[in-house]
Amino acid sequence: MNRDYKLLLKQHIGKPDIPCVQEGDWVERGERIALVDGRGADLHASVSGTVIKVDSENIVIRGEKPEHDVFKPLPPGDLRERIRSAGIVGMGGAGFPTGIKLNQEINGGTVIANAAECEPILNHNVKQIEANPDEVYRGLLYAMEAVGAASGIIAIKAKHRQAIAQIEKVIRDERITVFPLRDLYPIGEERALIRDTLGVLLPPEARAITVNTIIINTETLSRVTQAVELGRPALSKNITVAGRLRGGPKAQVFMDVPIGTCVGDLIEAAGGIDGDYGEIIMDGPFMGHSVTPDDVVTKTTGGIIVTMPFLQAKAPLGLLVCACGASEARMRELAKKMGAEVAGVETCKHAVYARGSLKCRNPGVCPGQADRVLRLRKAGAGALLIGNCSDCSNTVMSLAPKLHIPVHHVTDNAMRAMNLHLIRKLQK
């Protein structure tokens, strides 16, 4: 059955792509339909069909989801050109063009495969490793070759025993090791990964390349393998769909969802929404954003979560913004949905502005938030809305209950929809 697939022209860091097709054109799956404009990544048709709309923001193709993985292959080229022309971007959410990332030289350095699955509820990266570990492994080898790395590390939470066992079975190169991570948020953040795997804490303004390291998401590595070996462009995305769905709170993983698929269609494929709900979150509970059923899957989409209805706040809220969690704008949006006035805003004491956004001095390690809690109470907050990491939330809960201040977390509605422990006091 034909459907409309809306492919956004901006699915990466940088400027929107420039369309190279017109309305009425027939395009083959895998055909390039928009060209990079400066720093970005080319866009390819995720389905075969007719172009029915082209504007400054998107290209809409009316076509049918393919039953088999048939596509127009990329033109010949060397390793780096093959990766660049595939239009791959960081599929862990950042959207940095992979062709640019793997066009660097880190002779003697390290490539870290980020399999942390940092956000709660999401599990498509782990499922991918369990289903096809060798594709991820080969992608890591290609990445190491492209940048001249001497070693590779696959960083994954220790609790994912089956995935670890699967990936260890396929490792045939002694330069590559598996590093088990703690089950804390934000353990998959770039500087947290470098700190834990290499023993180096970078300052907030520093990038991974500072220590001769490149970090790349595991699904991105899988797409690198497909580009190099099959000439397959970035056409699809692995996605976790979860939350308030008919059939119960089970996270479902959909592999190779065509880019441009409507969120509503994906939710229906997972069983449909079960009754009233609060919002639909795209990506994870901490860093995700609210979307509608008409929004579409992009190259960076990781999750679709249908949340429980919002509990209405009974007092003005104090917002405690964390560099590792939701932005102030997102927290104000949530406060409004909770029917609450915002009494005051404080920023985590470890957060600093660097490289254009808030960064944590030491991600996931909190010095304590008591003074912030007291400031918010003084500003008139009768309750708190926090977006903090595991450790920061732990320190908030060391004081707020003693002051009889209720605490809400930005992840609450998503966690409730999955019958999971709310993020408050660290579980021992």
Order of alpha helices (4+ residues) and beta strands (2+ residues): beta-beta-beta-beta-beta-beta-beta-alpha-alpha-beta-alpha-alpha-beta-alpha-beta-alpha-beta-alpha-beta-beta-alpha-beta-beta-beta-beta-alpha-beta-beta-beta-alpha-beta-alpha-beta-alpha
